[in-house]
Each structure stands twice: as structure tokens, then as C-alpha cells.
Amino acid sequence: MTAGRVRLAGVCGVLATAGIGAAAWWMLHGQPEGTETPEPVPVTSPATEVAEVTAALESLPSNPEALLSAGTRSDLQSTPDSAFPEGTTIEVDEASWRPDQIGGGLIEVSVTRPGLGAVNYLAVMAKEGEQWRVLTTFSTE
């Protein structure tokens, strides 16, 4: 073994020992004083989440203003009502729901506007208070 490899092996050994020591200290002593543990997020079953998300998305054409986050409304190049003209339908692929474990998730939707074909999107959802909101969408076509 060359001197460089011996030195590298020694450095790796020291770093591994330091990591193990830090982990052991953390396990024995816990969090530093004054550090608060955040309140746990209430657990909602995936089936309940996807049902709530689906209901919110399907009601989007009738009340888009209520379901779009403030950031999404400001990003629209038109008013929410013109983005969802009367007769617009939204189909949600419930099997595509992917929760992010921090109060949101992704889901695939198909938006059909009157006189136009369906356009598929990936909707980024977040729960604000008790209301699911659309943060943004990405066309999947």
C-alpha cells in the first residue's frame, strides 16, 4: 500500500469514528436545550386524502378562485374564470396520487374545455388549513 492510500484510509477511519461518536452523543443527549420539537402533523389516510383532493379538483371549474393558491392566481395569464369556462370538466386519476408526507402531493388530471380536446396535467396540491389548493400544474403532453 502506498503512503497516500495509508493516509486516505486513516482519514476515512477518523471520519467514520467521529460520525459514530456524534450519532452516539445525539442518541444519549437528544436535542440541544431550547430546541423545540415541532408538533406532529395529523396523519390522514391516503384514501381520505385522495378523496378530498379529487373533490377539490372536480369543483375547480365552478369556483376556481377558491381553490387556487395566491401564488397560482398571480401566475395565471388570465382570470381563473376564463381558464375554466362554463362546461369545463376535470377528470382526476385517483390512482396517480402521490402524497409528499408534508401536507401535499401530486396527482394527474385531465381538463376538457368546451369545444377542445382533453389536456393532461400534473397538479401540485397542498393543504392550506382545511382546504386543498392547487399550487401549480405541469402539462404532461
FENUR-V347657 format. One record per residue. N is the residue number from 1. RES is the residue in three letters. SS is DSSP state (H for helix, E for strand, L for the rest). OMEGA is omega as a letter, one per 30 degrees, with the letter a starting at -180 (NA if undefined). BURIAL is I if it has 24 or more other ideal C-beta (glycine too) atoms within 12 Angstrom, else O. Layout:
n	res	ss	omega	burial
N	RES	SS	OMEGA	BURIAL
N	RES	SS	OMEGA	BURIAL
This chain:
n	res	ss	omega	burial
1	MET	L	a	O
2	THR	L	a	O
3	ALA	H	l	O
4	GLY	H	a	O
5	ARG	H	l	O
6	VAL	H	a	O
7	ARG	H	l	O
8	LEU	H	l	O
9	ALA	H	l	O
10	GLY	H	l	O
11	VAL	H	l	O
12	CYS	H	l	O
13	GLY	H	l	O
14	VAL	H	a	O
15	LEU	H	l	O
16	ALA	H	l	O
17	THR	H	l	O
18	ALA	H	l	O
19	GLY	H	l	O
20	ILE	H	l	O
21	GLY	H	l	O
22	ALA	H	l	O
23	ALA	H	l	O
24	ALA	H	l	O
25	TRP	H	a	O
26	TRP	H	a	O
27	MET	H	a	O
28	LEU	H	a	O
29	HIS	H	l	O
30	GLY	L	a	O
31	GLN	L	l	O
32	PRO	L	l	O
33	GLU	L	l	O
34	GLY	L	l	O
35	THR	L	a	O
36	GLU	L	l	O
37	THR	L	a	O
38	PRO	L	l	O
39	GLU	L	l	O
40	PRO	L	l	O
41	VAL	L	l	O
42	PRO	L	a	O
43	VAL	L	l	O
44	THR	L	a	O
45	SER	L	l	O
46	PRO	H	l	O
47	ALA	H	l	O
48	THR	H	l	O
49	GLU	H	a	I
50	VAL	H	l	I
51	ALA	H	l	O
52	GLU	H	a	I
53	VAL	H	l	I
54	THR	H	l	I
55	ALA	H	l	O
56	ALA	H	a	I
57	LEU	H	a	I
58	GLU	H	l	I
59	SER	L	a	I
60	LEU	H	a	I
61	PRO	H	a	I
62	SER	H	a	O
63	ASN	L	a	O
64	PRO	H	a	I
65	GLU	H	a	O
66	ALA	H	a	O
67	LEU	H	l	I
68	LEU	E	l	I
69	SER	L	l	I
70	ALA	H	l	O
71	GLY	H	l	O
72	THR	H	l	I
73	ARG	H	a	O
74	SER	H	l	O
75	ASP	H	a	O
76	LEU	L	l	O
77	GLN	L	l	O
78	SER	L	l	O
79	THR	L	l	O
80	PRO	H	a	I
81	ASP	H	l	O
82	SER	H	l	O
83	ALA	H	a	I
84	PHE	L	a	I
85	PRO	L	a	O
86	GLU	L	a	O
87	GLY	L	l	O
88	THR	L	l	I
89	THR	E	l	O
90	ILE	E	l	I
91	GLU	E	a	O
92	VAL	E	l	I
93	ASP	E	a	O
94	GLU	E	a	O
95	ALA	E	a	O
96	SER	E	a	I
97	TRP	E	l	I
98	ARG	E	l	O
99	PRO	E	a	I
100	ASP	L	l	O
101	GLN	L	l	O
102	ILE	L	l	O
103	GLY	L	l	I
104	GLY	E	l	I
105	GLY	E	a	I
106	LEU	E	l	I
107	ILE	E	l	I
108	GLU	E	l	I
109	VAL	E	l	I
110	SER	E	a	I
111	VAL	E	l	I
112	THR	E	l	O
113	ARG	L	a	O
114	PRO	L	l	O
115	GLY	L	a	O
116	LEU	L	l	O
117	GLY	L	l	O
118	ALA	E	l	O
119	VAL	E	a	O
120	ASN	E	a	O
121	TYR	E	l	I
122	LEU	E	a	I
123	ALA	E	l	I
124	VAL	E	a	I
125	MET	E	l	I
126	ALA	E	l	I
127	LYS	E	l	I
128	GLU	E	a	O
129	GLY	L	l	O
130	GLU	L	a	O
131	GLN	E	l	O
132	TRP	E	a	I
133	ARG	E	l	I
134	VAL	E	l	I
135	LEU	E	l	I
136	THR	E	l	O
137	THR	E	l	I
138	PHE	E	l	O
139	SER	E	l	O
140	THR	L	a	O
141	GLU	L	NA	O
